[in-house]
């Protein structure tokens, strides 16, 4: 990955969509279920926009999925910006796990859902995407974003799985190691890419969730 990095610094804001509607909580939805946000998820989008209000953003990139579009809507309205929708930033395909509750994975497939990153890395979910396929899908999108933003800042609105893929690519680490990084609904992680530094990739912020009380309606 590093040998293909553009020769300029770029600041990335990796933003996970807000909380999804309640019927999909702890369900493996992936790219096959185009769910919407819950009321709390709508607040996540508003809180993200408020927290980033004074932050310079030169471009916005996003997954095409509904939950992502709804999350970034407040920020786009605030700045009068148009997003660059990239199909390959959609959430990963969980194959036969799609629609299954976390607690039912052990019974149906004989593995722990909590080991999902390791499973994807090692032998894959039946009829789902492997770690290598995911990296091959996301890498060109990431390089495009870096190439289009020399000395600029870009926001990437996407999914928890895709943020982990991006971090794994940038840090040149196995995907299963990303299990150490929690990526909550409505969270922001920031990465600086500067090939001129000894440590070209610096994670400056990880899994920060802007407070909802600043945008929640009065009781």
BAFI-3210 file (N, C-alpha, C; in Angstrom, 3 decimals, decimal comma, padded with zeros to 6 digits):
// residues 219
n [1|2|3|4|5|6|7|8|9|10|11|12|13|14|15|16|17|18|19|20|21|22|23|24|25|26|27|28|29|30|31|32|33|34|35|36|37|38|39|40|41|42|43|44|45|46|47|48|49|50|51|52|53|54|55|56|57|58|59|60|61|62|63|64|65|66|67|68|69|70|71|72|73|74|75|76|77|78|79|80|81|82|83|84|85|86|87|88|89|90|91|92|93|94|95|96|97|98|99|100|101|102|103|104|105|106|107|108|109|110|111|112|113|114|115|116|117|118|119|120|121|122|123|124|125|126|127|128|129|130|131|132|133|134|135|136|137|138|139|140|141|142|143|144|145|146|147|148|149|150|151|152|153|154|155|156|157|158|159|160|161|162|163|164|165|166|167|168|169|170|171|172|173|174|175|176|177|178|179|180|181|182|183|184|185|186|187|188|189|190|191|192|193|194|195|196|197|198|199|200|201|202|203|204|205|206|207|208|209|210|211|212|213|214|215|216|217|218|219]
n.u [000,831|001,892|003,828|002,338|001,242|000,246|002,517|002,092|000,682|-002,360|-005,414|-007,634|-010,999|-012,636|-015,770|-018,288|-021,569|-024,671|-026,638|-028,602|-031,998|-034,063|-034,888|-032,813|-030,712|-027,756|-027,783|-026,481|-026,206|-024,827|-024,019|-026,265|-028,650|-030,390|-030,739|-032,351|-031,722|-032,143|-034,132|-032,208|-029,950|-030,303|-029,814|-027,125|-026,019|-026,547|-025,038|-022,460|-022,190|-022,352|-020,095|-018,063|-018,315|-016,597|-014,439|-012,154|-013,075|-012,416|-013,496|-016,063|-016,651|-018,507|-020,262|-022,849|-025,083|-028,247|-028,248|-025,853|-026,082|-028,150|-026,853|-024,818|-026,242|-026,962|-024,440|-023,792|-025,876|-025,337|-022,977|-023,447|-022,527|-021,674|-021,648|-019,149|-020,090|-019,100|-019,246|-017,755|-017,293|-019,328|-020,870|-019,417|-020,055|-021,855|-022,611|-023,935|-024,468|-026,031|-028,735|-028,831|-028,921|-026,479|-026,298|-027,218|-025,395|-023,473|-025,024|-026,081|-023,875|-021,677|-019,579|-018,168|-019,758|-018,372|-015,851|-015,706|-014,037|-011,636|-012,508|-013,284|-010,793|-009,338|-010,744|-013,156|-016,660|-019,403|-020,314|-019,834|-017,833|-014,301|-011,406|-009,308|-010,646|-012,156|-010,133|-009,031|-011,167|-011,601|-009,145|-008,511|-010,456|-009,685|-007,102|-007,826|-009,189|-007,105|-005,401|-006,885|-006,878|-004,617|-002,743|-005,015|-008,169|-010,344|-013,540|-014,780|-017,626|-018,898|-018,885|-018,617|-017,176|-015,841|-014,296|-012,513|-011,241|-009,967|-008,200|-006,667|-005,446|-003,954|-002,286|-001,011|-001,632|-002,899|-006,376|-007,771|-006,534|-007,742|-009,825|-009,153|-009,787|-012,413|-015,268|-017,702|-021,252|-021,873|-019,330|-016,134|-013,022|-009,698|-007,110|-003,827|-002,043|001,127|003,629|006,172|007,010|008,677|007,020|004,582|001,845|-000,426|-002,582|-004,728|-007,018|-009,416|-012,418|-014,092|-017,026|-019,148|-020,906|-024,368|-026,090|-025,865|-027,382|-029,781|-033,356|-035,123|-036,392]
n.v [-001,204|001,284|001,880|002,820|005,175|008,587|011,366|013,353|015,127|014,169|014,575|012,421|011,889|009,453|008,261|006,624|005,514|006,504|005,094|002,261|001,377|-000,094|-002,785|-003,977|-004,157|-005,647|-007,412|-009,060|-007,188|-005,974|-005,379|-006,293|-005,632|-002,782|-000,804|001,782|004,701|004,834|006,921|007,825|007,453|009,421|011,645|011,163|011,820|014,580|015,409|014,808|016,613|019,029|018,878|018,910|021,370|023,609|022,599|022,247|020,902|019,550|017,810|015,303|011,905|008,902|005,887|004,278|003,517|003,676|004,249|005,541|007,771|009,139|009,768|011,553|013,676|016,046|017,343|017,864|019,597|021,717|022,700|023,001|021,105|018,590|015,076|012,604|009,716|006,452|003,303|001,103|001,599|000,561|-001,426|-004,515|-007,797|-010,132|-012,649|-015,852|-015,238|-013,026|-011,208|-012,696|-012,921|-011,865|-013,627|-015,990|-017,064|-018,903|-021,191|-021,777|-021,840|-022,753|-021,208|-018,343|-015,225|-013,038|-013,401|-012,515|-010,926|-012,326|-014,717|-013,921|-013,180|-015,597|-017,966|-017,228|-016,268|-018,319|-017,856|-015,141|-012,086|-012,315|-011,368|-010,667|-010,123|-007,929|-006,062|-005,791|-004,617|-002,183|-000,851|000,506|002,553|003,964|004,829|006,446|008,517|009,587|010,396|012,397|014,447|016,269|017,732|018,295|017,964|015,260|013,809|010,595|008,946|006,031|002,608|000,459|-001,922|-001,252|000,934|-000,385|-001,960|000,053|001,080|-001,222|-001,491|000,929|000,801|-001,487|-004,000|-007,191|-007,886|-009,069|-008,030|-005,633|-005,963|-005,056|-002,439|-000,463|000,594|002,694|003,345|006,386|007,449|009,156|008,877|009,909|010,200|010,930|011,142|011,257|010,978|012,049|011,936|009,973|008,090|007,444|007,119|008,253|007,736|009,899|010,293|008,149|006,458|008,466|009,730|012,241|014,228|013,633|015,202|017,828|018,204|016,975|017,161|019,290|017,830]
n.w [000,000|000,850|-001,049|-003,112|-002,325|-002,792|-003,262|-001,211|001,617|003,234|004,945|006,481|007,387|008,882|008,978|010,639|009,879|011,523|014,274|013,397|012,418|014,973|014,613|013,309|015,038|016,199|014,130|011,296|008,666|006,523|003,061|001,837|003,019|002,960|005,165|007,204|009,305|012,891|015,158|017,001|015,473|013,520|015,109|015,575|013,073|013,024|015,224|014,378|012,239|013,657|015,331|013,479|012,370|012,286|011,016|008,389|005,393|002,353|000,561|000,225|000,529|-000,023|000,892|-001,031|000,434|002,180|004,993|005,304|003,602|004,932|007,314|006,573|005,594|007,229|007,457|004,777|004,070|005,730|004,666|002,006|000,116|-002,334|-002,336|-003,218|-004,434|-003,940|-005,074|-004,197|-001,554|-000,135|002,499|003,740|002,350|004,026|003,300|003,920|006,515|006,541|007,814|010,117|013,686|016,091|018,280|017,254|015,521|016,459|016,966|014,407|012,666|014,024|014,984|016,708|016,609|017,453|016,571|013,979|012,304|012,307|011,227|008,638|007,704|007,797|006,711|005,670|005,377|004,515|001,172|001,385|001,417|001,330|003,310|001,600|-000,805|000,008|000,610|-001,932|-003,187|-001,802|-001,810|-004,388|-004,280|-001,995|-002,758|-004,875|-003,531|-001,969|-004,023|-005,256|-003,483|-002,805|-000,249|001,199|003,031|003,573|003,999|004,743|004,597|005,769|006,669|009,602|009,089|006,694|007,458|009,122|007,200|005,680|007,631|008,082|005,579|005,385|007,638|007,104|008,244|009,392|008,827|010,949|013,193|013,505|015,171|017,624|017,589|018,346|016,610|016,770|016,228|014,548|014,902|014,702|013,184|012,705|010,312|009,386|006,428|005,379|003,334|003,533|006,107|008,654|009,912|008,012|008,188|010,445|013,063|014,355|015,801|017,231|016,960|018,078|019,442|018,782|021,192|021,880|023,308|022,631|020,394|020,825|021,247|023,563|026,575]
ca.u [000,000|002,663|004,555|001,406|000,694|000,660|003,606|001,593|-000,106|-003,823|-006,102|-008,875|-011,962|-013,371|-016,995|-019,251|-022,972|-025,336|-027,346|-029,631|-033,309|-033,941|-035,083|-031,558|-029,652|-027,026|-028,060|-025,514|-026,908|-023,877|-024,454|-027,479|-029,829|-030,209|-031,544|-032,332|-031,292|-033,099|-034,141|-030,906|-029,017|-030,475|-029,073|-025,696|-025,654|-026,565|-023,914|-021,252|-022,160|-022,078|-018,728|-017,164|-018,756|-015,471|-013,343|-012,002|-013,243|-012,370|-014,277|-016,793|-016,847|-019,484|-020,938|-024,164|-026,169|-029,186|-027,849|-024,739|-026,621|-028,882|-025,909|-024,053|-027,144|-026,835|-023,175|-023,879|-026,777|-024,636|-021,880|-023,862|-021,573|-022,154|-020,732|-018,697|-020,560|-018,236|-019,906|-016,884|-017,289|-020,478|-020,491|-019,025|-021,102|-021,743|-023,012|-024,978|-024,760|-026,918|-030,027|-028,700|-028,573|-025,170|-026,397|-027,598|-024,321|-022,859|-025,936|-026,283|-022,640|-020,655|-018,489|-018,599|-019,893|-017,382|-014,608|-016,025|-012,904|-010,695|-013,120|-013,173|-009,366|-008,766|-011,380|-014,306|-018,044|-019,972|-020,941|-019,544|-016,551|-013,110|-010,590|-008,553|-011,569|-012,495|-008,987|-008,919|-012,275|-011,517|-007,854|-008,576|-011,252|-008,850|-006,053|-008,470|-009,452|-005,822|-004,878|-007,680|-006,876|-003,285|-002,687|-006,399|-008,864|-011,504|-014,354|-015,282|-018,765|-019,069|-019,360|-017,620|-016,315|-015,006|-013,291|-011,475|-010,478|-009,104|-007,121|-005,789|-004,654|-003,006|-001,314|-000,422|-001,843|-003,984|-007,700|-008,209|-005,998|-008,627|-010,768|-008,714|-010,279|-013,870|-015,778|-019,091|-022,163|-021,712|-017,985|-015,173|-011,610|-008,929|-005,804|-003,014|-001,141|002,180|004,761|007,446|007,361|009,165|005,801|003,740|000,443|-000,636|-003,972|-004,768|-008,243|-010,027|-013,716|-014,668|-018,452|-019,605|-022,020|-025,703|-026,875|-025,787|-028,370|-031,032|-034,419|-035,424|-037,435]
ca.v [000,000|002,520|002,183|003,448|006,406|009,829|012,049|014,575|014,848|014,231|014,289|011,683|011,739|008,206|008,466|005,534|005,949|006,479|003,880|001,824|001,130|-001,058|-004,180|-004,498|-004,147|-006,917|-008,247|-008,896|-006,650|-005,812|-004,637|-006,875|-005,023|-001,327|-000,293|003,211|005,067|005,013|008,323|008,121|007,547|010,762|012,546|010,955|012,628|015,989|015,639|014,812|017,890|020,099|018,778|019,230|022,639|024,524|021,824|022,402|019,693|019,910|016,853|014,276|010,655|008,127|004,671|004,595|002,918|004,637|004,666|006,479|009,004|009,839|010,272|012,706|014,737|017,322|018,013|018,366|020,747|022,792|023,221|023,074|020,290|017,379|013,978|011,697|008,385|005,396|002,022|000,166|001,907|-000,082|-002,359|-005,838|-008,799|-011,176|-013,935|-016,628|-014,653|-011,878|-011,332|-013,484|-012,223|-012,256|-014,761|-017,194|-017,521|-020,109|-022,321|-022,102|-022,025|-023,377|-020,273|-017,170|-014,002|-012,073|-013,674|-012,325|-010,426|-013,434|-015,689|-013,355|-013,208|-016,938|-018,874|-016,578|-016,621|-018,939|-016,963|-013,754|-011,560|-012,603|-010,201|-010,277|-009,494|-006,611|-005,177|-005,518|-003,722|-000,861|-000,201|001,511|003,699|004,733|005,499|007,533|009,623|010,210|011,045|013,575|015,451|016,679|018,801|018,627|017,127|014,600|012,971|009,365|008,405|004,648|001,567|-000,034|-002,889|-000,591|001,713|-001,337|-002,312|001,198|001,111|-002,361|-001,174|002,005|000,367|-002,729|-004,982|-008,136|-007,393|-009,568|-007,165|-004,472|-006,263|-004,281|-001,068|-000,356|001,643|002,821|004,142|007,834|007,798|009,795|008,561|010,728|009,661|011,796|010,417|012,160|010,136|012,697|011,651|008,617|007,318|008,099|006,990|008,557|007,762|011,021|010,181|006,861|006,122|009,553|009,931|013,561|014,097|013,828|016,170|019,149|018,292|016,335|018,123|019,452|016,887]
ca.w [000,000|000,994|-002,283|-004,057|-001,768|-003,460|-002,552|-000,590|002,826|003,173|006,202|006,272|008,478|008,645|009,746|010,541|009,900|012,819|014,688|012,457|013,022|016,058|014,194|012,770|016,037|016,352|012,957|010,218|007,507|005,431|001,876|001,268|003,660|002,873|006,279|007,508|010,648|013,979|015,605|017,597|014,359|012,937|016,006|015,318|011,912|013,416|016,133|013,549|011,517|014,614|015,816|012,377|011,774|012,074|010,440|006,944|004,595|000,933|-000,226|000,965|-000,201|000,742|000,453|-001,590|001,202|002,769|006,339|005,158|003,026|005,974|008,310|006,094|005,106|007,935|007,128|003,406|004,075|006,440|003,846|000,609|-000,634|-002,986|-002,047|-004,262|-004,060|-004,460|-004,859|-003,494|-000,124|000,511|003,554|003,274|002,129|005,037|002,758|004,592|007,830|006,365|008,483|011,354|014,921|016,603|019,201|016,538|014,636|017,033|016,783|012,998|011,890|014,856|015,278|017,467|015,821|017,929|015,840|012,579|011,529|012,171|010,303|007,291|007,339|007,703|005,748|005,066|005,664|003,311|000,183|001,711|000,952|002,114|003,614|000,411|-001,746|000,547|000,415|-003,363|-003,554|-001,162|-002,082|-005,448|-003,827|-001,072|-003,527|-005,630|-002,600|-001,642|-005,212|-005,608|-002,406|-002,356|000,751|001,528|004,000|002,987|004,872|004,138|005,336|005,336|007,578|010,534|008,414|005,689|008,189|009,538|006,000|005,374|008,618|007,830|004,397|005,665|008,641|006,604|009,292|009,099|009,167|012,258|014,235|013,649|016,251|018,780|017,412|018,343|015,719|017,181|015,411|014,651|015,379|013,799|013,353|011,768|009,931|008,540|005,540|004,920|002,943|003,836|007,493|008,905|010,097|007,010|008,570|011,854|013,525|015,288|016,595|016,951|017,554|018,871|019,187|019,225|022,149|021,334|024,086|021,993|019,313|021,230|021,589|024,976|027,044]
c.u [000,868|003,423|003,666|000,809|001,144|001,709|003,140|000,791|-001,605|-004,381|-007,421|-009,704|-012,824|-014,581|-017,946|-020,662|-023,560|-026,048|-028,464|-030,938|-033,271|-034,057|-033,816|-030,405|-029,085|-027,395|-026,960|-026,272|-026,009|-024,435|-025,757|-028,756|-029,599|-031,099|-031,404|-031,834|-032,457|-033,174|-032,810|-029,841|-029,102|-029,728|-027,570|-025,235|-025,597|-025,375|-022,587|-021,110|-021,805|-020,618|-017,723|-017,437|-017,606|-014,251|-013,316|-012,124|-013,310|-013,224|-014,955|-017,003|-017,758|-019,873|-022,305|-025,322|-026,961|-028,720|-026,688|-025,239|-027,373|-027,943|-025,203|-024,933|-027,013|-025,543|-023,220|-024,762|-026,101|-023,607|-022,253|-022,856|-022,279|-021,158|-020,295|-019,081|-019,677|-018,843|-019,058|-016,678|-018,510|-019,984|-020,157|-020,231|-020,885|-022,308|-024,136|-025,301|-025,772|-028,286|-029,973|-028,352|-027,235|-025,256|-026,753|-026,507|-023,695|-023,721|-026,025|-024,995|-021,484|-019,439|-019,051|-018,651|-018,844|-016,026|-014,742|-014,850|-011,864|-011,218|-012,997|-011,732|-008,891|-009,429|-012,690|-015,651|-018,632|-020,718|-020,779|-018,193|-015,424|-012,353|-009,841|-009,451|-011,926|-011,353|-008,833|-010,013|-012,055|-010,233|-007,933|-009,384|-010,429|-007,760|-006,620|-008,678|-008,159|-005,272|-005,602|-007,588|-005,478|-003,363|-004,090|-006,945|-010,113|-012,219|-014,825|-016,383|-018,999|-019,514|-018,228|-016,652|-015,363|-013,963|-012,161|-010,623|-009,502|-007,934|-006,145|-004,889|-003,576|-001,910|-000,586|-000,439|-002,932|-005,326|-008,124|-007,649|-006,890|-009,719|-010,394|-009,263|-011,801|-014,290|-017,282|-019,926|-021,856|-020,347|-017,138|-013,773|-010,836|-007,544|-005,100|-002,059|-000,140|003,420|006,117|007,896|007,868|007,996|004,728|002,266|000,316|-002,131|-004,052|-005,969|-008,904|-011,344|-014,241|-016,118|-018,871|-020,831|-023,372|-026,487|-026,875|-026,839|-029,711|-032,078|-034,643|-036,523|-038,734]
c.v [001,258|002,886|002,876|004,754|007,612|010,558|013,396|014,210|015,005|013,880|013,601|011,654|010,522|008,195|007,301|006,100|005,830|005,161|003,551|001,542|-000,113|-002,507|-004,799|-004,448|-005,555|-007,940|-008,000|-008,473|-006,521|-005,015|-005,159|-006,284|-003,514|-000,636|001,215|003,444|005,063|006,502|008,735|008,258|008,894|011,792|012,387|011,811|014,111|016,339|015,674|016,146|019,035|020,081|019,175|020,607|023,583|023,816|021,984|021,031|020,104|019,003|015,857|013,080|009,765|006,835|005,059|004,173|003,963|005,140|005,645|007,815|009,825|010,450|011,529|013,874|016,046|018,070|018,595|019,608|021,966|023,473|023,415|022,341|019,105|016,255|013,249|010,285|007,341|004,050|001,071|000,520|001,327|-001,060|-003,721|-006,760|-009,941|-012,524|-014,593|-016,116|-013,514|-012,145|-012,105|-012,582|-012,744|-013,535|-016,070|-017,777|-018,821|-021,347|-022,747|-022,473|-022,599|-022,523|-019,100|-015,944|-012,965|-012,272|-013,359|-011,814|-011,522|-014,472|-015,202|-013,426|-014,621|-017,828|-018,351|-017,094|-017,241|-017,923|-015,479|-013,327|-011,980|-011,306|-009,731|-009,600|-008,085|-005,618|-004,805|-004,572|-002,304|-000,121|000,826|002,751|004,589|005,493|006,630|008,748|010,349|010,975|012,318|014,689|015,797|017,880|019,253|017,669|016,549|013,767|011,761|008,821|006,977|003,752|001,093|-001,010|-002,232|000,294|000,803|-001,788|-001,186|001,260|-000,034|-002,108|-000,147|001,565|-000,914|-003,807|-005,957|-007,585|-007,840|-008,740|-005,953|-004,720|-005,516|-002,848|-001,073|000,812|001,746|003,510|005,627|008,280|008,407|009,323|009,370|010,131|010,694|010,926|011,424|011,340|010,747|012,469|010,216|007,671|007,970|008,089|007,245|008,596|008,807|010,972|008,863|006,730|007,209|009,765|011,308|013,440|014,437|014,908|017,552|019,313|017,670|017,378|018,169|018,461|017,610]
c.w [000,000|-000,279|-003,314|-003,517|-002,587|-002,611|-002,000|000,653|002,579|004,546|005,887|007,542|008,140|009,557|009,527|010,625|011,313|013,093|013,706|013,197|013,912|015,598|013,611|013,770|016,210|015,278|011,922|008,958|006,294|004,273|001,308|001,873|003,718|003,913|006,450|008,936|011,625|014,315|016,248|016,510|013,643|013,778|015,824|014,142|012,242|014,308|015,374|012,832|012,449|015,049|014,737|011,760|011,449|011,480|008,929|006,276|003,126|000,068|000,697|000,040|000,641|000,055|-000,110|-000,703|001,988|004,123|006,313|004,614|004,086|007,008|007,827|005,673|005,870|007,592|005,723|003,332|004,700|005,540|002,381|-000,286|-001,282|-002,702|-003,313|-003,815|-004,746|-004,093|-004,023|-002,024|000,588|001,578|002,967|003,146|003,125|004,572|003,527|005,990|007,725|006,992|009,780|012,534|015,418|017,438|018,482|015,659|015,153|016,753|015,318|012,265|012,710|015,138|016,063|016,557|016,216|017,251|014,352|011,747|011,292|011,174|008,858|006,799|007,015|006,652|005,179|005,541|004,398|002,433|000,497|001,162|001,892|002,387|002,374|-000,619|-001,284|000,339|-001,055|-003,841|-003,045|-001,539|-003,217|-005,040|-002,905|-001,813|-004,379|-004,731|-002,256|-002,835|-005,581|-004,578|-001,917|-001,406|001,178|002,578|003,353|004,037|004,085|005,033|004,852|006,495|008,477|009,891|007,441|006,354|008,654|008,353|005,649|006,340|008,396|006,620|004,712|006,624|008,232|007,687|008,874|009,567|010,557|013,407|014,474|014,687|017,527|018,739|017,376|017,462|015,955|016,107|015,621|015,123|014,269|014,167|012,324|011,563|009,073|007,729|005,005|004,602|003,258|005,277|007,615|009,100|009,225|007,379|010,065|012,153|014,632|016,224|016,221|017,708|018,488|018,464|019,692|020,112|021,529|022,071|023,446|020,895|019,684|021,596|023,087|025,393|027,357]
res [x|x|x|x|x|x|x|x|x|x|x|x|x|x|x|x|x|x|x|x|x|x|x|x|x|x|x|x|x|x|x|x|x|x|x|x|x|x|x|x|x|x|x|x|x|x|x|x|x|x|x|x|x|x|x|x|x|x|x|x|x|x|x|x|x|x|x|x|x|x|x|x|x|x|x|x|x|x|x|x|x|x|x|x|x|x|x|x|x|x|x|x|x|x|x|x|x|x|x|x|x|x|x|x|x|x|x|x|x|x|x|x|x|x|x|x|x|x|x|x|x|x|x|x|x|x|x|x|x|x|x|x|x|x|x|x|x|x|x|x|x|x|x|x|x|x|x|x|x|x|x|x|x|x|x|x|x|x|x|x|x|x|x|x|x|x|x|x|x|x|x|x|x|x|x|x|x|x|x|x|x|x|x|x|x|x|x|x|x|x|x|x|x|x|x|x|x|x|x|x|x|x|x|x|x|x|x|x|x|x|x|x|x|x|x|x|x|x|x]
***
